[in-house]
Structure formats: structure tokens, C-alpha cells
Amino acid sequence: MLRFVLLMLFALHSLSVAAAPLDEWVKIGDDYNRDISGLVMLGETAEGPVMLVAHDNKYEDEDRIARVTIRGDSVEYQPFSWPEGVKKPVDIEAMTFAPDRHGLYITTSRGDAAWIAVDYVKKAVTEVKRFVLEVPEVQRPQIEGLQVVELGGKTWIVWGHRGSDGHPAILHWGSFDEKTLTVTPISSTYLHVPWPTISEVRHLSDLHITLDGTLYISSASEASNDGPFDGALYKAGKFTALDDNLRFQVTPLKEALKRFPGRKVEGFDRTKEGIYFLGTDDENLGSFVIRAE
């Protein structure tokens, strides 16, 4: 069964990018229960895109991960069950595939992280292995970005503290042993975006690293749970692996690649073709997704 599930996943990823339109925001949910805090693409079909989304919900009866399929104006939402007897994580803020794609990594805002196995046929999380991301700063941790990546033949982990109005985001990286789920921090740097400028800015609300090590980040702001909101995408720099070290060169964050006025972007993924899929956490106003080139 596991092999069938994995083949099904790989088949989705092998599909060529379709022409199905998603050039306007499509609503996924009407309130905070379906707000999107993390997003990974499964693929695009002739009918439309298929993705996994994470929710920053906090109560046991609320969904954490769901598969979303968009067919024109129709949205199919399929929540995934959690293993019986395993406590659900509180406030998931980031989600990424493992490099071998045989599972997902998730983390909460406080740095509680886990590798999880997902059964796409049963629509269920079937296994959870927890670990912790250290946040070596005095501020209250608010981790909103995470990726495990292979560069230079080794496995690394990158995670980001979101920052706030008066404080920049803090990008952390380290070496990572996927077998023992052991993180060895290497270094960190600050990131400060010029936009959005509405109060309650998250300078980093999600991150994505390409196969060549290029880092993209999303940023967002919310004046209140009813808005106004703003979101943006930035190219933030590049990671380079050298022996046992991972180096990062910052790209000056002077201008956003894309701006999304009125939307609090908290999750995004980027395809090999350079196409972005973005999800919002618009609090009381619900959640939306869009495809952008």
C-alpha cells in the first residue's frame, strides 16, 4: 500500500504544468478554521492544481492538514485525520516535503517540529516523529518558515522566525540528520523587508529554497483579525554548501518580486518552472489561494 501511495504522489508531481486558470484568488474557507499557514504543491492536472495545506488551528477537533483540489470555481477540501492517541500539534506554521518526498516536515510557531507520513488514499497522517528546533534569540519564538534541503550531497535544515514591526525576521540554518532528527545549528542572519508597512508585519511568513539553493520568502501584515492585510514575495539570497558548512549570501531586499494588497500570504510553494502557488491566512475573513507567474 505504501508503494502505491508513493507512486500516486510521484505521478502527480510528474504531470506537466497545465493551463488551468487560477489567476484570481479562490476562496478555500470562510473563517479562521481553514486559514492557510503552510502550502506544498502535489501537482497540476488538466482540471486544476492539487495541494496540501496546513492550518494553524489549536483545538483537538479542528483540522491540521488537508488536500485541496481546485477545478475552476469548484474547490474540493479533504481534511486528513490524525493517528489515534497522538496529540495534534498546536499552531502549525510551516510545512515542507522531505528531500526524498517520503514524508513531510512540519513545525509550529514555538519550534515543536515533526516528520509525518501521509496516506493520500486514506486521507490520513499515519506516523509522527517529533523533534525540536532551537531558537537562539531572546524574543518569543514565532517560527513561520521551514525547509529541509539537500545541497552539496548533504542534508540541511533552514527555519525562520517571523519578526515584527520593530524587529527583523531571523533566518536560521544548520546541518540535519534525517535518521535521528538531530539539528546542529550553524548560523543565522536578519531579514527586513520594506513592504508591507501595515502594522503587525511578519518580515518572513514562509520560505522556499530551490534546487540550486536560492531562497524565496513571503512577507505579510495584519492590522487586526478583520484586516486590512497585505502580502509580498521576495528573492532573499542563496545558500551554498562547502564541505561541512552551509553559507548564505543575502540579496538586498529593496523591492518585492510580487505584491498582494489585501491578502495575508502565509504559505507558498514554487515549482521548477518558476510558478508560485500562494495561500492566505486572512483570519476572520477566511483563506484564499492563487497561482502567480
C-alpha positions as a Markdown table, in Angstrom:
| # | Residue | x | y | z |
|---|---|---|---|---|
| 1 | Met | 0.0 | 0.0 | 0.0 |
| 2 | Leu | 2.8 | 2.4 | 0.9 |
| 3 | Arg | 4.4 | 1.9 | -2.6 |
| 4 | Phe | 1.0 | 2.6 | -4.2 |
| 5 | Val | 0.6 | 5.8 | -2.2 |
| 6 | Leu | 4.1 | 7.0 | -3.2 |
| 7 | Leu | 3.6 | 6.1 | -6.8 |
| 8 | Met | 0.4 | 8.1 | -6.8 |
| 9 | Leu | 2.2 | 11.1 | -5.3 |
| 10 | Phe | 5.1 | 10.9 | -7.8 |
| 11 | Ala | 2.5 | 10.6 | -10.7 |
| 12 | Leu | 1.0 | 13.9 | -9.6 |
| 13 | His | 4.4 | 15.6 | -9.5 |
| 14 | Ser | 5.3 | 14.3 | -12.9 |
| 15 | Leu | 2.4 | 16.0 | -14.6 |
| 16 | Ser | 3.3 | 18.9 | -16.8 |
| 17 | Val | 2.1 | 22.3 | -15.8 |
| 18 | Ala | -1.4 | 22.6 | -17.1 |
| 19 | Ala | -3.2 | 25.7 | -18.5 |
| 20 | Ala | -6.0 | 25.5 | -15.9 |
| 21 | Pro | -6.5 | 29.1 | -14.8 |
| 22 | Leu | -6.0 | 30.2 | -11.2 |
| 23 | Asp | -5.1 | 33.9 | -11.8 |
| 24 | Glu | -7.7 | 35.2 | -9.3 |
| 25 | Trp | -8.0 | 34.5 | -5.6 |
| 26 | Val | -10.1 | 31.4 | -5.0 |
| 27 | Lys | -11.7 | 31.0 | -1.6 |
| 28 | Ile | -10.9 | 27.8 | 0.4 |
| 29 | Gly | -12.7 | 28.6 | 3.7 |
| 30 | Asp | -15.0 | 31.3 | 5.1 |
| 31 | Asp | -13.4 | 31.7 | 8.6 |
| 32 | Tyr | -10.2 | 31.1 | 10.6 |
| 33 | Asn | -10.7 | 27.2 | 10.8 |
| 34 | Arg | -9.4 | 26.9 | 7.2 |
| 35 | Asp | -6.8 | 29.7 | 7.2 |
| 36 | Ile | -3.7 | 28.5 | 5.4 |
| 37 | Ser | -0.4 | 28.7 | 7.3 |
| 38 | Gly | 1.6 | 26.3 | 5.0 |
| 39 | Leu | 1.3 | 25.0 | 1.5 |
| 40 | Val | 3.0 | 22.4 | -0.7 |
| 41 | Met | 2.1 | 21.5 | -4.3 |
| 42 | Leu | 1.2 | 18.0 | -5.2 |
| 43 | Gly | 0.9 | 18.9 | -8.9 |
| 44 | Glu | -1.4 | 20.3 | -11.6 |
| 45 | Thr | -3.9 | 18.3 | -13.6 |
| 46 | Ala | -5.9 | 19.3 | -16.6 |
| 47 | Glu | -8.7 | 20.3 | -14.3 |
| 48 | Gly | -6.6 | 22.3 | -11.9 |
| 49 | Pro | -4.0 | 22.3 | -9.1 |
| 50 | Val | -3.8 | 19.9 | -6.2 |
| 51 | Met | -2.0 | 20.9 | -3.0 |
| 52 | Leu | -1.6 | 20.2 | 0.7 |
| 53 | Val | -2.3 | 23.0 | 3.1 |
| 54 | Ala | -1.6 | 23.3 | 6.8 |
| 55 | His | -3.8 | 25.2 | 9.3 |
| 56 | Asp | -2.6 | 27.0 | 12.5 |
| 57 | Asn | -5.6 | 25.6 | 14.4 |
| 58 | Lys | -5.2 | 24.9 | 18.2 |
| 59 | Tyr | -8.1 | 22.7 | 19.3 |
| 60 | Glu | -8.2 | 18.9 | 19.0 |
| 61 | Asp | -11.4 | 18.9 | 17.0 |
| 62 | Glu | -10.0 | 21.2 | 14.3 |
| 63 | Asp | -8.2 | 20.1 | 11.2 |
| 64 | Arg | -4.5 | 20.4 | 10.8 |
| 65 | Ile | -3.7 | 19.3 | 7.2 |
| 66 | Ala | -5.9 | 18.9 | 4.2 |
| 67 | Arg | -5.7 | 18.2 | 0.5 |
| 68 | Val | -7.2 | 21.0 | -1.7 |
| 69 | Thr | -8.2 | 20.4 | -5.4 |
| 70 | Ile | -9.3 | 23.3 | -7.4 |
| 71 | Arg | -11.5 | 22.7 | -10.5 |
| 72 | Gly | -12.4 | 26.1 | -12.0 |
| 73 | Asp | -14.7 | 27.7 | -9.4 |
| 74 | Ser | -15.1 | 24.4 | -7.5 |
| 75 | Val | -13.0 | 23.6 | -4.5 |
| 76 | Glu | -12.7 | 20.1 | -3.1 |
| 77 | Tyr | -11.4 | 20.1 | 0.5 |
| 78 | Gln | -10.4 | 16.8 | 2.1 |
| 79 | Pro | -9.1 | 17.0 | 5.7 |
| 80 | Phe | -6.6 | 14.4 | 6.9 |
| 81 | Ser | -7.2 | 12.5 | 10.1 |
| 82 | Trp | -4.5 | 12.3 | 12.8 |
| 83 | Pro | -3.2 | 9.0 | 14.3 |
| 84 | Glu | -5.4 | 7.8 | 17.2 |
| 85 | Gly | -3.8 | 8.6 | 20.6 |
| 86 | Val | -1.4 | 11.1 | 19.1 |
| 87 | Lys | -1.9 | 14.7 | 20.3 |
| 88 | Lys | -2.3 | 17.1 | 17.4 |
| 89 | Pro | 0.3 | 19.9 | 17.1 |
| 90 | Val | -0.8 | 23.4 | 18.1 |
| 91 | Asp | -0.3 | 26.3 | 15.7 |
| 92 | Ile | 1.3 | 24.6 | 12.6 |
| 93 | Glu | 3.0 | 27.5 | 10.7 |
| 94 | Ala | 5.2 | 25.7 | 8.1 |
| 95 | Met | 5.2 | 22.5 | 6.0 |
| 96 | Thr | 7.7 | 21.1 | 3.5 |
| 97 | Phe | 8.4 | 17.8 | 1.8 |
| 98 | Ala | 11.3 | 15.7 | 2.9 |
| 99 | Pro | 14.1 | 15.6 | 0.2 |
| 100 | Asp | 13.2 | 12.0 | -0.7 |
| 101 | Arg | 9.5 | 13.0 | -0.7 |
| 102 | His | 8.6 | 10.1 | 1.5 |
| 103 | Gly | 7.0 | 12.3 | 4.1 |
| 104 | Leu | 6.6 | 15.9 | 5.3 |
| 105 | Tyr | 8.2 | 18.1 | 7.8 |
| 106 | Ile | 6.0 | 20.5 | 9.8 |
| 107 | Thr | 6.8 | 22.9 | 12.6 |
| 108 | Thr | 4.7 | 25.0 | 15.0 |
| 109 | Ser | 5.3 | 28.7 | 15.8 |
| 110 | Arg | 7.1 | 27.6 | 19.0 |
| 111 | Gly | 9.6 | 25.3 | 17.3 |
| 112 | Asp | 8.0 | 22.0 | 18.0 |
| 113 | Ala | 8.7 | 20.1 | 14.8 |
| 114 | Ala | 7.8 | 16.7 | 13.4 |
| 115 | Trp | 8.3 | 14.4 | 10.4 |
| 116 | Ile | 5.0 | 12.9 | 9.4 |
| 117 | Ala | 3.9 | 10.2 | 7.0 |
| 118 | Val | 0.8 | 10.9 | 4.9 |
| 119 | Asp | -1.5 | 8.3 | 3.3 |
| 120 | Tyr | -3.1 | 10.1 | 0.3 |
| 121 | Val | -5.6 | 7.3 | -0.2 |
| 122 | Lys | -7.0 | 7.1 | 3.3 |
| 123 | Lys | -6.5 | 10.9 | 3.7 |
| 124 | Ala | -4.7 | 10.4 | 7.0 |
| 125 | Val | -1.5 | 11.2 | 8.8 |
| 126 | Thr | -0.2 | 7.7 | 9.7 |
| 127 | Glu | 3.1 | 8.4 | 11.6 |
| 128 | Val | 4.6 | 11.2 | 13.6 |
| 129 | Lys | 8.2 | 11.6 | 14.8 |
| 130 | Arg | 8.8 | 14.7 | 16.8 |
| 131 | Phe | 11.9 | 16.9 | 17.3 |
| 132 | Val | 12.6 | 20.5 | 18.4 |
| 133 | Leu | 14.1 | 23.5 | 16.5 |
| 134 | Glu | 16.1 | 25.6 | 18.8 |
| 135 | Val | 15.6 | 29.4 | 18.5 |
| 136 | Pro | 18.7 | 31.1 | 20.0 |
| 137 | Glu | 17.3 | 34.5 | 20.4 |
| 138 | Val | 15.7 | 36.4 | 23.3 |
| 139 | Gln | 12.5 | 37.2 | 21.5 |
| 140 | Arg | 9.5 | 34.9 | 21.9 |
| 141 | Pro | 9.9 | 32.4 | 19.1 |
| 142 | Gln | 7.4 | 32.6 | 16.1 |
| 143 | Ile | 8.7 | 30.2 | 13.5 |
| 144 | Glu | 6.8 | 30.6 | 10.2 |
| 145 | Gly | 9.2 | 29.1 | 7.6 |
| 146 | Leu | 10.8 | 25.6 | 7.3 |
| 147 | Gln | 12.6 | 23.6 | 4.7 |
| 148 | Val | 14.8 | 20.5 | 4.7 |
| 149 | Val | 17.1 | 20.6 | 1.6 |
| 150 | Glu | 19.9 | 18.7 | 0.0 |
| 151 | Leu | 22.9 | 20.8 | -1.2 |
| 152 | Gly | 26.4 | 19.6 | -1.9 |
| 153 | Gly | 25.4 | 16.0 | -1.2 |
| 154 | Lys | 24.4 | 16.7 | 2.4 |
| 155 | Thr | 21.1 | 17.5 | 4.2 |
| 156 | Trp | 20.5 | 20.8 | 5.8 |
| 157 | Ile | 17.6 | 22.5 | 7.6 |
| 158 | Val | 16.5 | 26.1 | 7.4 |
| 159 | Trp | 13.9 | 27.8 | 9.5 |
| 160 | Gly | 12.8 | 31.4 | 10.0 |
| 161 | His | 11.5 | 33.4 | 12.9 |
| 162 | Arg | 8.9 | 35.9 | 11.5 |
| 163 | Gly | 10.0 | 39.1 | 13.2 |
| 164 | Ser | 7.6 | 42.1 | 13.9 |
| 165 | Asp | 7.3 | 45.8 | 13.3 |
| 166 | Gly | 10.4 | 46.8 | 15.2 |
| 167 | His | 12.3 | 43.6 | 14.8 |
| 168 | Pro | 13.6 | 41.9 | 11.7 |
| 169 | Ala | 13.0 | 38.2 | 10.8 |
| 170 | Ile | 15.7 | 35.8 | 11.8 |
| 171 | Leu | 16.8 | 33.1 | 9.4 |
| 172 | His | 18.5 | 30.1 | 10.9 |
| 173 | Trp | 20.2 | 27.2 | 9.3 |
| 174 | Gly | 22.1 | 24.1 | 10.3 |
| 175 | Ser | 23.0 | 20.5 | 9.4 |
| 176 | Phe | 20.3 | 17.9 | 9.8 |
| 177 | Asp | 20.4 | 14.1 | 10.4 |
| 178 | Glu | 17.1 | 12.8 | 8.9 |
| 179 | Lys | 17.6 | 9.4 | 10.6 |
| 180 | Thr | 17.9 | 10.7 | 14.2 |
| 181 | Leu | 16.1 | 14.1 | 13.5 |
| 182 | Thr | 19.1 | 15.9 | 15.0 |
| 183 | Val | 19.6 | 19.5 | 14.2 |
| 184 | Thr | 23.1 | 21.1 | 14.6 |
| 185 | Pro | 22.7 | 24.9 | 14.2 |
| 186 | Ile | 25.4 | 26.6 | 12.1 |
| 187 | Ser | 24.5 | 30.3 | 11.8 |
| 188 | Ser | 21.7 | 32.9 | 11.4 |
| 189 | Thr | 21.1 | 36.3 | 9.8 |
| 190 | Tyr | 18.5 | 39.0 | 9.9 |
| 191 | Leu | 16.0 | 39.8 | 7.1 |
| 192 | His | 14.0 | 43.1 | 7.0 |
| 193 | Val | 11.5 | 43.8 | 4.1 |
| 194 | Pro | 10.5 | 47.3 | 3.1 |
| 195 | Trp | 6.9 | 46.2 | 2.3 |
| 196 | Pro | 4.2 | 45.5 | 3.7 |
| 197 | Thr | 4.2 | 48.5 | 6.0 |
| 198 | Ile | 0.8 | 48.0 | 7.8 |
| 199 | Ser | 1.3 | 47.3 | 11.5 |
| 200 | Glu | 1.9 | 43.8 | 12.7 |
| 201 | Val | 4.4 | 43.0 | 9.9 |
| 202 | Arg | 5.8 | 39.5 | 9.6 |
| 203 | His | 9.0 | 40.0 | 7.6 |
| 204 | Leu | 9.1 | 36.3 | 7.0 |
| 205 | Ser | 5.8 | 34.3 | 6.8 |
| 206 | Asp | 7.1 | 31.4 | 4.8 |
| 207 | Leu | 10.2 | 30.3 | 2.8 |
| 208 | His | 11.2 | 28.2 | -0.2 |
| 209 | Ile | 14.6 | 27.0 | -1.3 |
| 210 | Thr | 15.1 | 25.9 | -4.9 |
| 211 | Leu | 17.4 | 23.1 | -6.0 |
| 212 | Asp | 20.3 | 25.5 | -6.6 |
| 213 | Gly | 20.0 | 27.0 | -3.1 |
| 214 | Thr | 18.1 | 30.2 | -4.0 |
| 215 | Leu | 15.9 | 31.4 | -1.1 |
| 216 | Tyr | 12.5 | 33.0 | -1.6 |
| 217 | Ile | 10.4 | 34.3 | 1.2 |
| 218 | Ser | 6.9 | 35.6 | 1.7 |
| 219 | Ser | 6.0 | 38.5 | 4.0 |
| 220 | Ala | 2.7 | 39.6 | 5.4 |
| 221 | Ser | 0.9 | 42.0 | 7.7 |
| 222 | Glu | -2.4 | 42.3 | 9.5 |
| 223 | Ala | -3.7 | 45.3 | 11.3 |
| 224 | Ser | -6.4 | 43.2 | 13.0 |
| 225 | Asn | -8.2 | 39.9 | 12.6 |
| 226 | Asp | -10.5 | 41.6 | 10.2 |
| 227 | Gly | -7.8 | 43.3 | 8.2 |
| 228 | Pro | -6.5 | 45.2 | 6.4 |
| 229 | Phe | -3.9 | 42.7 | 5.2 |
| 230 | Asp | -1.0 | 42.8 | 2.8 |
| 231 | Gly | 1.4 | 40.2 | 1.4 |
| 232 | Ala | 4.5 | 40.0 | -0.8 |
| 233 | Leu | 7.2 | 37.7 | -2.3 |
| 234 | Tyr | 10.9 | 38.4 | -2.2 |
| 235 | Lys | 14.1 | 36.8 | -3.5 |
| 236 | Ala | 16.2 | 36.8 | -0.3 |
| 237 | Gly | 19.5 | 35.2 | -1.2 |
| 238 | Lys | 21.3 | 32.0 | -1.9 |
| 239 | Phe | 22.7 | 29.1 | 0.1 |
| 240 | Thr | 25.9 | 27.4 | -0.9 |
| 241 | Ala | 27.2 | 24.1 | 0.6 |
| 242 | Leu | 31.0 | 23.9 | 1.1 |
| 243 | Asp | 32.3 | 20.7 | 2.9 |
| 244 | Asp | 30.6 | 20.7 | 6.3 |
| 245 | Asn | 29.4 | 24.2 | 6.1 |
| 246 | Leu | 26.4 | 25.9 | 4.7 |
| 247 | Arg | 26.8 | 29.6 | 3.7 |
| 248 | Phe | 24.2 | 32.2 | 2.9 |
| 249 | Gln | 24.6 | 35.3 | 0.8 |
| 250 | Val | 21.8 | 37.8 | 1.4 |
| 251 | Thr | 20.2 | 39.6 | -1.5 |
| 252 | Pro | 19.3 | 43.2 | -0.6 |
| 253 | Leu | 15.5 | 43.3 | 0.0 |
| 254 | Lys | 14.8 | 46.5 | -1.8 |
| 255 | Glu | 11.8 | 45.6 | -4.0 |
| 256 | Ala | 9.2 | 42.8 | -3.8 |
| 257 | Leu | 9.0 | 40.3 | -6.7 |
| 258 | Lys | 5.2 | 40.4 | -6.3 |
| 259 | Arg | 2.8 | 42.3 | -4.1 |
| 260 | Phe | -0.6 | 41.1 | -3.0 |
| 261 | Pro | -2.5 | 44.0 | -1.5 |
| 262 | Gly | -5.4 | 42.9 | 0.8 |
| 263 | Arg | -4.1 | 39.4 | 1.3 |
| 264 | Lys | -2.1 | 38.0 | 4.2 |
| 265 | Val | 0.2 | 35.5 | 2.5 |
| 266 | Glu | 1.4 | 32.8 | 5.0 |
| 267 | Gly | 2.1 | 29.8 | 2.8 |
| 268 | Phe | 3.6 | 29.3 | -0.7 |
| 269 | Asp | 5.3 | 26.9 | -2.9 |
| 270 | Arg | 7.4 | 27.4 | -6.1 |
| 271 | Thr | 7.5 | 24.9 | -9.0 |
| 272 | Lys | 10.6 | 24.1 | -11.1 |
| 273 | Glu | 9.1 | 26.3 | -13.8 |
| 274 | Gly | 9.1 | 29.3 | -11.5 |
| 275 | Ile | 5.3 | 29.3 | -10.9 |
| 276 | Tyr | 4.1 | 30.3 | -7.4 |
| 277 | Phe | 1.1 | 29.0 | -5.6 |
| 278 | Leu | 0.2 | 31.1 | -2.6 |
| 279 | Gly | -2.3 | 30.6 | 0.3 |
| 280 | Thr | -3.6 | 33.2 | 2.8 |
| 281 | Asp | -4.4 | 33.3 | 6.5 |
| 282 | Asp | -6.9 | 36.2 | 6.4 |
| 283 | Glu | -8.1 | 35.4 | 9.9 |
| 284 | Asn | -11.8 | 36.0 | 10.3 |
| 285 | Leu | -12.2 | 36.5 | 6.5 |
| 286 | Gly | -11.1 | 33.0 | 5.7 |
| 287 | Ser | -8.5 | 31.7 | 3.3 |
| 288 | Phe | -7.7 | 32.0 | -0.4 |
| 289 | Val | -5.2 | 30.6 | -2.9 |
| 290 | Ile | -3.8 | 32.0 | -6.2 |
| 291 | Arg | -1.4 | 30.9 | -8.9 |
| 292 | Ala | 1.2 | 33.5 | -10.0 |
| 293 | Glu | 4.0 | 33.6 | -12.5 |
